[in-house]
C-alpha cells in the first residue's frame, strides 16, 4: 500500500443472516466503489463489525467513514434494538466530531441524526396495526441545496433508489441542510461545519434491482415486485449508486489533500 491510497473505514451495522441483500450490504458497498477504475486505484477498505461491538481504535487513521444500513432498530427503547446500538452511538459521539468525511446510509443516517440531536421516529402503523415500511424502488426529489451538493453531482432533479426502512428522520440536527426528500419525508442531508463533512442518506445507493426484488419476495411483498421491476427498468438502473462515487471523489479525496 502506498501513501496515495486512502483508507475508508466501513462500520458494518448489518446483522441480518438471511439470504438477502441486507446480508450483503458491506460487500455491495465496496463493490459499487470498485466499479470505478480510478477509485480502485485510490481506495482501500477496513471493515469494523459494529454489530459485534468492534470499532476503530482511537489511534487508527481513516480517510473516510461509511456507516452502513442494517436491520437493528436505532431506537434503543424499541424491542428490536440491541445493546451494541448504544455502543455505536457512544463511538460516533467522538468520531463524528472530527474532520474525517462521513457517509451514513439508512440505519447509518439515523445514527448520525440521533448523535447530533435530530429526531428519528417510526413511520407508523396501518389500520390493522402492522408496521409501515418504506419499501421498493422509489422516487426522490433533490432540493435546491441538494442540486449543488457534491454527493449529488450530475444527478437529475428526480431519481429513484432502493428503500427498506421502518424509521425515518423527522427532524434534522441543528445546522443541517436538507438535500433530498420524498412523500415519506427526509431522504438526505448534510452537516458542514468548517472542515467537517458529514452526509446522511436514507435510501440504499448500493442496492441494484435484482437484489431489491429478492428482498421484497423474501419479506412477502409480491405486490411490489412487478412495480419495482418496471420502475427500475425505466429509471436507467441503479443511478443512485453514484452517491458513493461522488462522495469518494468530491469529499474524501479532496479532504485528504488539505
Secondary structure, 3 states (H helix, E strand, C coil): CCCCCEEEEEEECCCCCCCCHHHHHHHHHHHHHHCCHHHHCCEEEEEEEHHHCCCCCCCCCCCEEEECCCCCCCCCCCCCCCHHHHHHHHHHHHHCCCCCEEEEECHHHHHHHHHCCCEEEECCECCCCCECCEEEEEEEEECHHHHCCHHHCCCCCEEEEEEEECEEEEECCCCCEEEEEECCEEEEEEEEECCEEEEEECCECCCCHHHHHHHHHHCCCHHHHHHHHHHHHHCCCCHHHHHHHHHHHHHHHHHHCC
